[in-house]
Amino acid sequence: MKTLIIAEAGVNHNGDMALAKRLIAAAAEAGADLVKFQTFIAANIISRSAPKAEYQKGATDPRESQQEMVRKLELTRDNHLELIAECEKQGIGFFSTAFDKDSIDLLEELGGAEIVKAPSGELTNLPYLRYLTRHGKRVLLSTGMANLGEIEAAINVVEQAGTPREKITVLHCTTEYPAPMEDVNLRAMTSIGEAFGVPVGYSDHTSGIEVPIAAVALGATVIEKHFTLDRNLPGPDHRASLEPDELKAMVRGIRNIERAMGDGIKRPSPSELKNKPIARKSLVAARPIKAGERFSEDNLMAKRPGTGISPMRWDDVIGREAPRDFGEDEMIEL
């Protein structure tokens, strides 16, 4: 099964459309399936008194509020049209997370993807979940900061809004930027799938590419990863993002893991069949053996190649009479 790889440009465009277009080109070159932005109206989602997160304080102007910081990263309707056109030009799917009702309406009006995403911060926002999922599109439900009870409640809201459970993919996530390795708890992703009978994925905030690749090996059907053109750019998410060469390496690693997973049936692969007779062994004479002499542990050995009698027949051969003379190293025949 092919993993849906979402390159999360997010707000790493810094309000600059030229930078946003370069991010789209980088995601397409890396081989991602979708490039994802964030659609919001800051005043609709953040109060004037809301503080910044610690990771935001160190990467942005300390004098501005969270709302002021986020307002500079809003994308207009015309910006969206420009980004959609650029995605078509670059041959990559456009995707965006809507954070409020007006933004949900905008993306629907623009004919967005047949997938919608609820970010981790909205997992406990009942009216938002209900409005976002009312059309029954495929839903990605991100679960940073959540416990199983909160995930179950969100899934129930989405189902009641009209989206069947089989169209809900739950993304395990750790909401810290970057997320410490010891806080990832990747096994929780499989626990979510087992608990609720849903497809699972992983939205990654760690530094590096190892964890999303491991998530695919554990059964993730969707991988989302922040990326930037330069981690040293100003802005809240750049420091926890991959640079283009790293994004390309992550995509390559995921595609390799997909090929390596196979069908689960243990059998010789086509590429190793030619090595089977070379690497395995056969019963041979350890020293010259005369016709009529009984085969024993003293006159038999197992040596390559494996084109004769298998050493697994050792007990069957021991004690039999040699049908003819055998020279040293000669394969035994019965």
Residue, then its C-alpha position, 0 to 999 in steps of 0.5 A: m500500500k502506498t503511503l500518502i506523504i504530505a509535505e507540510a509547508g504550513v506557515n513557513h512561507n512567512g507571508d511571502m508568496a515567492l517563498a511559498k512557490r519555492l516551497i511547492a517546487a521543493a515538495a514536488e521535487a522531493g516526490a511528496d504527494l501533497v503540499k499542505f498549507q494552513t488556512f485561517i483568520a487569526a482573529n477567529i482562532i486566537s484571542r488577543s490575550a493568548p500567549k505564545a508557546e515557548y518554541q514560538k517565543g524563541a523564533t519570533d518577535p518577543r514584543e508581538s502577541q500570538q494573534e499578531m504573529v499569526r495574523k502576518l501568516e494569513l493567506t488571502r483568497d487570491n493567495h490560495l488561487e495562486l498557490i493552487a495554480e502553482c501546484e498544478k504547474q509543479g504536478i503536486g496536489f494542493f492541500s490546506t488545513a482550515f482552522d475556522k468555519d470561514s476558512i473551511d468555507l473558503l477551501e470548499e469554495l475553491g474546490g479543495a482536495e477530497i481530504v480534510k484535516a482537523p489539526s491537533g488543537e481542534l480535536t476537542n472543538l466539537p462545533y469545528l469537528r462537526y462543521l468540518t466533517r459534515h460532507g463525509k470527505r476523508v478525514l485526517l484527525s491529528t491527535g497531539m496532546a490527546n488521550l484515548g478518551e479524547i480521540e474516541a469522543a472526536i471520532n464519535v463526533v465525526e461519525q455522527a456528522g456524517t463521515p463513516r469510520e472507514k474514511i477517518t485516518v487518525l494521525h498520532c502526533t506529539t505537539e512540541y517543536p521539535a518533539p523529543m525522541e523520548d516523547v514520540n511514543l510511536r507504539a501509541m500509533t498502533s494502539i490507536g488503530e487497534a482501539f478504534g479500528v481505523p487507519v492510522g498515520y503519523s504527523d511528525h515534529t521530530s528532528g530528522i527523518e528516522v521516526p516517520i520512516a519507522a512509522v511506515a514500517l509500523g503501518a502508517t498510511v499517512i505521513e505528514k512532515h514540516f519542511t522549509l527552505d532554510r531552518n534559519l529563517p525567522g518564523p515559528d516552525h522553521r526550526a522543527s522542519l526538514e530542509p529540501d534535501e532531507l525531505k527528499a531523503m525521507v520520501r525516498g526512505i519511505r518508498n524503500i520501506e514500502r517496497a521492503m515490507g512485502d506481502g508477509i509470506k516467507r519464501p525465497s525471493p526471486s533475487e536470492l534463488k540464484n544464491k541458494p545452491i551457492a550458499r547452502k551445503s551438501l553431504v560430501a566425503a570427508r575422506p576417501i570412502k570405499a564401496g560398501e563402507r558405511f557412512s559415519e560421522d567420521n567420513l561425512m561432512a557438509k560443504r558447499p555447494g548445495t546441489g547434492i543431498s541436503p545435510m538435513r538428511w544426515d540421520d537418514v544417510i548415517g549407517r548406510e553402505a556406500p554404493r560406490d567409491f567416493g573421493e574426498d570432497e565428492m558429493i554423496e549419492l545414494 
